[in-house]
Amino acid sequence: MPFKVIKTIEDGEELISAIPDGWEQKGILWWPAGPSATGKKLEKLRSNEHTVPDNSWNKMPCVLKKGNISTYREALLLEKKLNDVNTENENDIINPPALSNRRTRMETHVLDFNELITEDIDTEGAVGCCSTAGSVDEVDNHANIDFADQVQQTTGKESKIDEISSLLTKLANSFEAFKTEVSVKQDKILQILQNSAPPKAPPKAAMHLANVGEFPLASIDELEEFNKKLNDAEFKNDILAQMNKIAGTDGKCNGDKIAFIIADKMFERQVLTELTWTGFSRTGRVKKAFNVYKNIIQLFYEIVHDADNAFTEKKAEDFFKEKILKHANARSKVKVIDSTEK
């Protein structure tokens, strides 16, 4: 019997494994349980093409990447290569494209740096830049320097160097003075705006949240307590009203985008690494089932549905399964950028 290479999703991470042919049947992986699942015993089982699973083994869904591999060594080499590449490049390793196809792909792959710049523009910084750029003429007038004429009238190498140095110094001093003047004006404007803004009253929901730990929820205990609190209709309505201010209620927003924003508002990313949808984990690490927090899932659905009327309860479940819990470990290593803060 030959060998195969398969892919599984475990704790939000993709794992590539070389296995005997009989360990995968119709998209189901049979994997040794107990002491045989680790170390030398596992390698001995994996390297024997005649090993047959029994009913004590664990079962889980998988994707067949390549079958009919003649030796275990070849299967291991493919396993290592696929573990070292991104998902989108797996097919290039398994079935390398023709040279002409690779060349076409390289020629047509162009990075759009403008898009990267647009995504990270800070509005206040952009306004400041425009104001400064629009005031370049003021700097020149203030310095009262005609650089080209001054250099042309200078004779001798040393005198030219001295003259240029002097002109650069004057220009630098003039620019610093201008920056100071702009900074003072900005401070005055900010002070006027702060003094004119009415004081904000603390929202009613904030007092409720203090009883369970303010968002984001950072532990399993906080998740369970918050789920219980949602049995109180008044409490739930208070939370929904506060989250509606963030997500919106016109029913025409982008549901997927709003879902990510609300998820990061409600949950600390690290606590999500302790959860799977059903609680099952092949690694043996104890996980908590997220699907038991029905009140939280229902609240999440209502928040996003108010923003996007096309967002259904099924989409809410699939969002947590496929986009949050499956990738919890990877997301926990990325810094949260709060797009709702100004």
C-alpha positions in Angstrom: 0.0 0.0 0.0 1.4 3.5 -0.9 1.3 6.6 1.2 -0.7 9.9 1.2 -0.2 13.5 2.3 -3.3 15.2 3.9 -4.2 18.5 5.5 -6.2 19.1 8.7 -7.3 22.2 10.6 -6.5 21.9 14.3 -6.8 24.7 16.9 -7.1 27.2 14.1 -3.8 26.1 12.4 -3.3 24.1 9.2 -1.3 20.8 9.7 0.2 18.7 6.9 0.8 15.0 7.6 2.3 12.1 5.8 0.3 8.9 6.4 -0.2 5.3 5.2 -2.8 5.0 2.5 -5.4 3.3 4.8 -5.5 6.1 7.3 -7.6 8.4 5.1 -11.0 7.2 3.7 -13.3 9.5 1.8 -12.1 12.7 3.5 -11.9 11.2 7.0 -8.6 10.9 8.8 -8.1 8.1 11.3 -5.4 9.0 13.8 -3.9 6.9 16.7 -5.2 7.6 20.2 -3.5 7.3 23.6 0.2 6.5 24.0 0.5 5.6 20.3 -0.3 9.1 19.2 3.1 10.6 20.1 6.9 10.1 19.7 8.6 7.0 18.3 5.4 4.8 18.5 3.6 7.3 16.2 6.5 7.4 13.7 6.7 3.6 13.7 3.0 3.4 12.8 3.2 6.2 10.2 6.2 4.6 8.4 4.5 1.2 8.0 2.4 1.3 4.9 0.5 -1.8 6.1 -0.7 -0.2 9.4 -4.6 -0.4 9.6 -6.7 1.8 11.9 -8.9 0.3 14.5 -12.1 1.6 16.3 -10.1 3.1 19.2 -8.5 5.7 16.9 -9.7 9.3 16.6 -11.6 10.5 13.5 -11.6 14.0 12.0 -12.2 15.7 8.6 -9.2 16.2 6.3 -8.3 17.2 2.8 -6.2 14.9 0.6 -3.3 16.8 -0.9 -1.7 13.9 -2.8 -2.0 10.2 -2.9 -0.3 7.1 -4.4 3.2 8.1 -3.1 5.4 5.1 -3.3 7.7 5.6 -0.2 7.3 7.1 3.2 10.5 9.2 2.6 8.9 10.8 -0.4 5.7 11.5 1.6 7.8 13.1 4.4 9.6 15.3 2.0 6.3 16.6 0.6 5.0 17.1 4.1 7.9 19.3 5.0 7.7 21.3 1.8 3.9 22.0 2.3 4.4 22.9 5.9 7.0 25.5 4.8 4.8 27.3 2.2 1.7 29.5 2.3 -1.7 27.8 1.5 -2.0 29.5 -1.8 1.3 28.0 -3.0 0.5 24.4 -2.1 -0.6 23.5 -5.6 2.7 24.8 -7.0 4.6 22.3 -4.8 2.3 19.3 -5.6 1.8 20.1 -9.3 4.6 22.6 -10.4 3.3 24.9 -13.3 5.0 25.0 -16.6 7.9 27.5 -17.0 5.8 29.8 -19.3 3.0 29.9 -16.7 5.3 30.8 -13.9 6.8 33.6 -16.0 3.4 35.0 -16.8 2.5 35.0 -13.1 5.6 36.9 -12.2 5.1 39.5 -14.9 1.4 40.1 -14.0 1.9 40.3 -10.2 2.1 44.0 -9.5 1.9 45.4 -5.9 -0.4 48.4 -5.5 1.3 50.5 -2.9 -1.3 53.2 -3.2 -3.8 50.8 -1.7 -1.5 50.2 1.3 -1.1 53.9 1.8 -4.8 54.6 1.6 -5.6 52.0 4.3 -3.3 53.6 6.9 -4.0 57.3 6.3 -4.6 59.2 9.5 -7.2 61.9 8.9 -5.8 64.4 11.3 -2.3 63.8 10.0 -3.5 64.3 6.5 -5.1 67.6 7.4 -1.8 68.7 9.0 0.2 67.7 6.0 -2.1 69.6 3.6 -1.9 72.7 5.7 1.9 72.6 5.8 2.1 71.9 2.1 -0.1 74.8 1.3 2.1 77.1 3.4 5.4 76.5 1.6 5.1 79.8 -0.2 4.7 81.5 3.2 8.0 79.9 4.3 9.8 81.2 1.2 8.3 84.7 1.6 9.2 84.8 5.3 12.8 83.7 4.6 13.0 86.2 1.7 15.6 84.1 -0.1 16.4 84.0 -3.7 18.7 81.0 -3.7 19.5 80.9 -7.4 20.4 84.6 -7.7 22.6 84.5 -4.5 24.6 81.5 -5.8 25.1 83.1 -9.2 26.5 86.3 -7.7 29.0 84.5 -5.5 32.6 84.2 -6.8 35.2 81.8 -5.7 34.8 78.3 -4.5 35.1 79.0 -0.8 32.8 82.0 -0.8 30.1 79.9 -2.7 30.3 77.2 0.0 29.9 79.8 2.8 27.1 81.5 1.0 25.2 78.3 0.4 25.7 77.2 4.1 24.4 80.6 5.3 21.3 80.4 3.1 20.5 76.8 4.2 20.8 77.9 7.8 18.4 80.8 7.3 15.9 78.5 5.5 16.1 76.0 8.3 15.5 78.7 11.0 12.6 80.1 9.0 11.0 76.7 8.7 11.4 76.0 12.4 9.8 79.3 13.2 6.9 78.5 10.9 6.4 75.1 12.4 6.3 76.6 15.9 3.7 79.1 14.8 1.5 76.4 13.2 1.8 74.2 16.3 0.6 77.1 18.6 -2.4 77.8 16.3 -3.3 74.1 16.3 -3.2 74.0 20.1 -5.5 77.0 20.3 -8.0 75.4 17.9 -8.0 72.1 19.9 -8.5 74.1 23.2 -11.5 75.9 21.7 -13.0 72.7 20.5 -12.6 71.0 23.8 -14.1 73.9 25.7 -17.1 74.0 23.4 -17.9 70.3 23.5 -20.6 69.3 26.0 -19.7 66.8 28.7 -20.6 63.2 28.0 -22.8 61.4 30.4 -21.7 57.8 31.1 -24.0 55.3 29.3 -26.3 53.1 31.4 -24.9 49.9 29.9 -21.4 50.8 31.2 -22.6 50.3 34.8 -23.9 46.9 33.9 -20.7 45.9 32.2 -18.7 46.7 35.3 -20.4 43.7 37.0 -18.9 41.2 34.5 -15.7 43.0 33.5 -15.8 45.6 30.8 -15.5 44.7 27.1 -13.5 42.9 25.7 -14.3 39.8 27.7 -11.0 38.3 28.7 -11.6 34.9 30.4 -13.9 31.9 30.3 -15.4 33.0 33.6 -16.3 36.4 32.2 -17.9 34.7 29.1 -20.0 32.5 31.3 -21.1 35.3 33.6 -21.9 37.6 30.7 -23.9 34.8 29.0 -26.0 34.5 32.2 -26.5 38.2 32.5 -28.0 38.3 29.0 -31.1 36.4 30.4 -32.1 39.8 31.7 -33.9 41.5 28.9 -33.2 45.0 30.2 -29.5 44.3 30.5 -29.4 42.8 26.9 -31.2 45.8 25.5 -28.7 48.2 27.1 -25.8 46.3 25.6 -27.5 46.1 22.2 -28.1 49.9 22.2 -24.5 50.6 23.0 -23.2 48.2 20.3 -25.6 49.6 17.8 -23.9 53.0 18.2 -20.7 51.3 16.9 -22.1 49.0 14.2 -25.0 51.1 13.0 -28.7 50.3 12.4 -29.5 51.2 8.8 -29.4 47.6 7.6 -27.2 48.4 4.6 -23.6 48.0 6.0 -21.1 45.3 5.1 -21.9 42.5 7.5 -18.6 40.7 7.4 -16.7 43.9 8.1 -19.0 44.8 11.0 -18.7 41.3 12.4 -14.9 41.6 12.8 -15.2 45.0 14.5 -17.8 43.7 17.0 -15.9 40.5 17.7 -12.8 42.5 18.6 -15.0 44.8 20.8 -16.6 41.9 22.6 -13.8 39.4 23.0 -10.1 39.5 24.0 -8.4 37.6 21.2 -6.4 35.4 23.6 -9.5 34.0 25.3 -10.7 32.7 21.9 -7.7 30.4 21.7 -9.2 28.5 24.6 -12.3 27.7 22.6 -13.5 25.6 19.6 -17.0 25.5 18.3 -17.7 22.0 19.7 -14.8 21.8 22.2 -13.0 19.0 20.3 -9.2 19.3 19.8 -6.9 16.6 18.3 -3.9 17.9 20.2 -5.4 16.7 23.5 -5.5 20.2 24.9 -8.7 20.8 26.9 -11.0 23.3 25.0 -14.3 24.9 25.9 -17.2 24.6 23.5 -18.2 28.1 22.2 -21.6 26.9 20.9 -22.9 26.6 24.5 -22.9 30.5 24.8 -26.2 30.8 23.0 -27.1 34.2 24.5 -23.8 35.7 23.4 -24.2 34.2 19.9 -27.7 35.6 19.6 -26.7 39.0 20.8 -23.8 39.1 18.3 -26.2 38.1 15.5 -28.7 40.9 16.4 -26.0 43.5 16.5 -24.7 42.7 13.1 -28.2 42.0 11.6 -29.2 45.6 12.6 -26.3 46.9 10.6 -26.7 44.5 7.7 -30.2 43.0 7.3 -28.8 40.3 5.0 -26.7 38.9 7.9 -28.5 35.7 9.2 -28.1 33.5 12.3 -26.5 30.8 10.1 -23.9 33.4 8.9 -23.2 34.3 12.5 -22.5 30.7 13.4 -20.3 30.2 10.3 -18.5 33.5 11.1 -17.4 32.1 14.5 -16.6 28.6 13.1 -14.6 29.6 10.0 -13.2 33.1 10.5 -12.7 33.5 14.3 -12.2 30.2 16.2 -10.5 28.3 13.4 -7.8 31.1 13.2 -7.8 32.1 16.9 -4.2 31.3 17.5 -3.0 33.3 14.5 -5.3 36.3 15.3 -4.1 36.4 18.9 -0.6 37.2 17.6 -1.8 40.3 15.7 -2.3 43.6 17.4 -5.9 44.8 17.4 -6.4 48.1 15.6 -9.6 49.8 16.8 -11.2 51.2 13.7 -14.0 52.9 15.7 -11.7 55.2 17.6 -11.0 58.7 16.3 
